């Protein structure tokens, strides 16, 4: 990238050396990355070094995608976004477009100089790489020179070289299109009772994508925020580093609970901003990511109603007629009267009967007969 074309062109002795080259400016703010020397040669190149990294435009960190054009001023004016193409105006292969979108989504806000340099190197390799050997001829001007990827990679420090390999592998593994899904519990749900819901984000290969910030929103339900442990209606929950499904404890508050997840996913084709100055590089930042939404729902029943059963014990019946001067007999006494007599009671009754019989016999034996007495008196 021709940073020096803006910063150092004023020191050139004659403008004749810059025929067909960009004009100069001094308001360029570089971001993160590495400077490499010497610069890739091409016709009338005023730079002694190349900047492999990001720039700051309008307060944003951006990357250039039109090698050898002017580096953007910090207040550079850009037109609305359009689909990214190669420096030569040809469409990007689908896998390359997906890789770029993914890397911009994941690394556009990097604070690592090595990652920033790696991203810049890959973007130039894919968008400004040669489509034929003639495009690497040093006699080409800035509009026609291709990016010599091996030339630049060899000059990057070891950390940036390792980052190039890591980002390339990451993009190949996790490129889009992504898919998201939400699964409600299989069993019956009850209002007020939590159940386990799950969501996951998959890449184009069908594997889980890790470290993706996901906004979770519940309707007719609340869920436990894993960060605070509180019951909430919405929260951002990242997928784990290994991309495994995320489990959320959701408590229905209505008969139709629903959970929705929203996330930023890489777009099929990244979006580029075209500079108003036609000699200034086009830039990318977010890559034109798209919003991905998935939802799941189920039904929940009201909690069961608790019924209290009261058992009433009927007391023993008390006689309605009470003899004068007496009180009602307890049930136990009444029951005793109707019980079968015991052996001791029978013996006592037998004794009473015998005594009564003896008394009657003795009484009859001593009783004088009127008939006997009369005859006796008449005989005398």
C-alpha positions in Angstrom: 0.0 0.0 0.0 1.5 3.3 -1.0 1.5 5.2 2.3 4.6 7.1 1.1 2.7 8.2 -2.0 0.8 10.6 0.2 3.4 11.3 2.8 6.6 11.7 0.8 5.7 12.7 -2.8 6.6 16.3 -2.0 10.2 15.6 -1.7 10.5 14.3 -5.3 12.5 16.6 -7.5 10.2 16.4 -10.5 6.6 15.4 -11.1 7.7 13.8 -14.4 8.7 10.7 -12.4 5.0 10.4 -11.2 3.3 10.3 -14.6 0.4 7.9 -14.1 1.0 7.6 -10.3 -1.3 8.8 -7.5 -1.1 12.3 -6.1 0.2 13.0 -2.6 -1.5 13.8 0.7 -0.3 13.9 4.3 -3.4 13.0 6.3 -3.0 9.2 6.5 -3.4 7.4 9.8 -2.1 3.9 9.9 -3.7 1.4 12.3 -2.2 -2.0 13.3 0.2 -4.0 11.2 3.9 -4.2 10.0 6.0 -2.2 7.6 8.0 -4.3 5.2 11.1 -3.3 3.1 11.9 -2.9 0.3 8.6 -2.1 -1.3 7.3 -4.2 -4.1 8.6 -2.6 -7.3 6.3 -1.3 -10.0 6.5 1.6 -12.4 6.9 5.0 -10.7 6.4 3.6 -7.2 7.5 6.4 -4.8 7.5 4.2 -1.7 10.6 2.6 -0.1 8.4 0.4 2.1 5.0 -1.2 2.1 2.5 -1.0 4.9 0.8 -4.4 5.6 -1.9 -3.6 8.0 -5.0 -1.5 8.7 -5.8 2.2 8.4 -8.1 4.5 10.4 -10.8 6.2 8.4 -13.6 8.1 10.0 -12.6 6.6 13.4 -13.0 3.0 12.1 -10.3 0.4 11.5 -10.4 -0.5 7.8 -8.4 -2.6 5.4 -7.5 -1.8 1.8 -8.4 -4.1 -1.1 -6.9 -2.4 -4.1 -3.2 -2.9 -3.9 -0.9 0.0 -5.0 -3.7 2.6 -5.1 -3.4 5.5 -2.7 -3.7 4.9 1.0 -6.9 6.5 2.3 -6.9 9.8 4.3 -8.4 9.6 7.7 -11.3 11.8 6.4 -11.5 10.1 3.0 -14.9 10.3 1.4 -16.5 7.0 0.4 -19.6 6.0 -1.6 -22.2 3.5 -0.3 -21.2 -0.1 -0.2 -21.3 -2.5 -3.1 -20.2 -6.1 -3.5 -16.5 -6.7 -3.3 -14.7 -7.7 -6.6 -11.1 -8.2 -7.4 -8.8 -5.4 -8.4 -9.5 -6.5 -12.0 -13.2 -6.2 -11.7 -14.0 -9.9 -11.7 -16.2 -11.6 -9.2 -14.6 -13.4 -6.2 -14.9 -17.1 -6.1 -17.6 -18.1 -3.6 -15.2 -19.7 -1.1 -12.9 -16.7 -1.2 -15.9 -14.3 -0.7 -17.0 -16.4 2.3 -13.5 -16.5 3.8 -13.2 -12.7 3.5 -16.6 -12.1 5.1 -15.8 -14.5 8.0 -12.4 -13.0 8.7 -13.8 -9.4 8.7 -16.5 -10.5 11.1 -14.0 -12.1 13.4 -10.9 -9.9 13.1 -12.1 -6.5 12.1 -11.8 -5.2 15.6 -8.5 -7.0 16.4 -5.9 -5.3 18.6 -3.1 -7.5 17.5 -0.5 -6.1 15.0 0.2 -9.7 13.8 -3.4 -10.5 13.1 -4.0 -7.1 11.4 -1.0 -7.7 9.1 -2.2 -11.2 8.4 -5.6 -10.0 7.5 -4.2 -7.3 5.2 -1.9 -9.8 3.5 -4.7 -12.3 2.9 -7.1 -9.6 1.6 -4.6 -8.3 -1.0 -3.7 -11.9 -1.9 -7.3 -12.7 -2.7 -8.4 -9.4 -4.2 -5.2 -8.2 -6.0 -3.4 -11.5 -6.7 -2.2 -12.0 -10.3 -4.6 -13.6 -12.7 -1.7 -14.1 -15.1 2.1 -13.8 -14.7 2.2 -10.6 -16.7 0.4 -8.7 -13.9 3.5 -9.1 -11.7 5.8 -7.4 -14.2 7.5 -4.4 -12.5 6.9 -2.3 -15.5 3.2 -2.2 -14.7 1.9 1.0 -13.2 -0.2 1.1 -9.9 -3.4 0.3 -11.7 -2.1 -2.9 -13.4 0.4 -4.3 -10.9 -0.7 -7.4 -8.9 0.1 -8.2 -5.3 3.1 -10.5 -5.1 2.0 -12.6 -2.1 5.2 -14.7 -1.6 7.3 -11.5 -1.9 5.4 -9.8 1.0 4.9 -12.9 3.1 8.7 -13.5 3.2 9.2 -10.0 4.7 6.6 -10.3 7.5 7.8 -11.1 11.0 7.4 -14.6 12.4 4.3 -13.7 14.5 2.5 -12.3 11.4 3.5 -15.3 9.3 2.0 -17.6 12.0 -1.1 -15.5 12.0 -1.5 -15.8 8.2 -1.5 -19.6 8.6 -3.9 -19.4 11.6 -6.4 -17.1 9.9 -6.3 -19.1 6.7 -7.2 -22.3 8.6 -9.8 -20.5 10.7 -11.6 -19.2 7.6 -11.5 -22.5 5.8 -13.1 -24.2 8.9 -15.7 -21.6 9.8 -16.7 -19.9 6.7 -20.4 -19.3 6.0 -23.1 -19.7 5.3 -23.9 -20.2 9.0 -27.1 -21.7 10.4 -28.6 -21.3 13.8 -31.3 -23.4 15.6 -33.2 -23.4 18.9 -34.6 -26.5 20.5 -37.3 -26.6 23.1 -37.4 -29.4 25.8 -38.9 -32.7 24.6 -41.1 -33.3 27.7 -44.2 -31.5 28.8 -43.6 -28.0 30.2 -45.3 -26.5 33.2 -45.7 -22.8 33.9 -43.3 -21.8 36.7 -41.1 -24.8 36.3 -37.8 -24.4 34.4 -36.9 -26.5 31.4 -33.7 -26.9 29.4 -33.6 -25.2 26.0 -30.6 -25.4 23.7 -29.3 -23.3 20.8 -26.3 -23.7 18.5 -24.6 -22.0 15.6 -23.2 -24.2 12.7 -20.7 -23.3 10.0 -20.9 -24.3 6.3 -19.5 -27.7 7.2 -22.1 -28.4 9.8 -19.8 -28.0 12.8 -20.4 -25.7 15.8 -18.9 -22.2 15.7 -17.3 -21.0 18.9 -17.1 -17.6 20.6 -20.1 -16.2 18.7 -22.0 -13.5 20.6 -25.7 -14.5 20.5 -28.6 -12.4 21.7 -31.2 -14.6 23.4 -34.8 -13.2 23.9 -37.6 -15.1 25.6 -41.4 -14.4 25.1 -43.9 -15.7 27.6 -40.9 -16.9 29.7 -37.8 -15.9 31.5 -34.4 -17.5 31.6 -31.3 -17.6 33.8 -28.6 -15.3 32.7 -25.4 -17.5 33.0 -23.4 -14.3 33.8 -25.5 -12.9 36.6 -27.7 -15.9 37.6 -30.7 -13.6 37.4 -34.0 -14.2 35.7 -34.2 -12.1 32.5 -36.1 -11.7 29.3 -33.0 -11.0 27.1 -29.3 -11.3 27.3 -26.2 -11.9 25.2 -24.7 -15.4 25.6 -21.6 -16.5 23.6 -21.2 -19.9 22.2 -18.4 -21.9 23.9 -15.0 -22.0 22.3 -15.6 -25.6 21.0 -18.8 -24.5 19.4 -20.9 -26.9 21.5 -24.7 -26.3 21.9 -25.6 -23.9 24.7 -28.1 -24.9 27.3 -30.4 -22.3 28.9 -32.8 -22.8 31.9 -36.1 -21.3 30.6 -39.1 -20.9 32.9 -42.5 -20.5 31.2 -44.7 -17.7 32.4 -47.5 -18.3 29.9 -48.9 -21.2 28.0 -47.0 -20.4 24.8 -43.3 -19.8 25.7 -40.9 -18.9 22.8 -37.1 -18.4 22.6 -35.4 -16.4 19.8 -31.7 -16.1 19.0 -30.1 -13.3 16.9 -26.5 -13.1 15.8 -24.2 -11.5 13.2 -23.2 -14.0 10.5 -20.8 -13.7 7.6 -22.5 -12.5 4.4 -22.2 -14.6 1.3 -20.4 -11.7 -0.4 -18.6 -9.0 1.6 -19.3 -5.3 1.0 -16.7 -2.8 -0.1 -16.7 1.0 0.1 -15.5 2.8 -3.1 -13.6 6.0 -2.6 -14.8 9.2 -4.3 -11.2 9.7 -5.4 -10.8 7.1 -8.1 -7.1 6.7 -7.4 -7.7 5.9 -3.7 -8.0 2.3 -2.5 -11.3 0.7 -1.8 -11.7 -0.4 1.9 -13.6 -3.0 3.9 -14.3 -3.1 7.6 -17.3 -5.2 8.7 -17.6 -7.1 5.5 -21.3 -6.6 5.3 -22.3 -9.3 7.7 -25.9 -10.4 7.8 -28.3 -10.9 10.7 -29.2 -14.5 11.4 -32.3 -15.3 13.4 -33.7 -18.6 14.7 -36.6 -19.4 17.1 -38.3 -22.2 18.9 -41.5 -22.6 20.8 -43.6 -25.0 22.8 -46.7 -25.2 25.0 -46.8 -25.1 28.8 -49.6 -26.2 31.2 -50.7 -24.4 34.3 -49.4 -25.9 37.5 -51.6 -28.7 39.1 -54.2 -27.5 41.7 -53.8 -28.8 45.3 -57.1 -30.2 46.8 -57.5 -30.4 50.7 -59.6 -33.4 51.9 -61.3 -33.0 55.3 -62.4 -36.2 57.2 -65.3 -35.9 59.6 -65.8 -38.5 62.4 -69.4 -39.0 63.5 -69.6 -39.3 67.3 -71.6 -42.2 68.9 -75.3 -41.6 69.1 -76.5 -40.4 72.6 -80.0 -41.6 73.7 -82.6 -38.9 73.2 -84.4 -39.9 76.4 -82.5 -39.4 79.6 -83.9 -40.8 82.9 -84.6 -38.1 85.5 -81.6 -37.4 87.6 -79.2 -39.2 85.3 -76.8 -38.0 82.7 -76.2 -39.5 79.3 -74.2 -42.7 79.4 -70.9 -42.6 77.7 -70.7 -44.6 74.5 -68.3 -47.0 76.3 -70.9 -47.6 79.0 -73.6 -48.3 76.5 -71.3 -50.6 74.6 -70.6 -52.5 77.9 -74.2 -53.1 78.4 -74.6 -54.8 75.1 -71.5 -56.9 75.4 -71.6 -60.6 75.9 -71.5 -61.4 79.7 -68.2 -62.5 81.0 -67.6 -65.8 83.0 -67.4 -64.0 86.3 -70.8 -62.4 85.7 -72.4 -65.8 85.1 -70.9 -67.2 88.3 -72.3 -64.3 90.3 -75.7 -64.7 88.8 -75.6 -68.5 89.6 -74.8 -67.9 93.2 -77.6 -65.3 93.5 -80.0 -67.8 92.0 -79.0 -70.7 94.3 -79.3 -68.4 97.4 -82.7 -67.3 96.3 -83.9 -70.9 95.8 -82.7 -72.0 99.3 -84.4 -69.1 100.9 -87.7 -69.8 99.2 -87.5 -73.5 100.2 -86.8 -72.7 103.9 -89.7 -70.2 103.9 -92.1 -72.7 102.6 -91.0 -75.4 105.1 -91.8 -73.2 108.1 -95.1 -71.8 106.9 -98.1 -73.3 109.1 -100.9 -74.9 107.1 -104.4 -73.6 107.9 -105.8 -76.9 107.0 -103.7 -78.9 109.4 -104.3 -76.5 112.2 -108.1 -76.7 111.9 -108.2 -80.5 112.1 -106.0 -80.5 115.1 -108.2 -78.1 116.9 -111.3 -80.1 116.2 -109.8 -83.3 117.5 -109.1 -81.8 120.9 
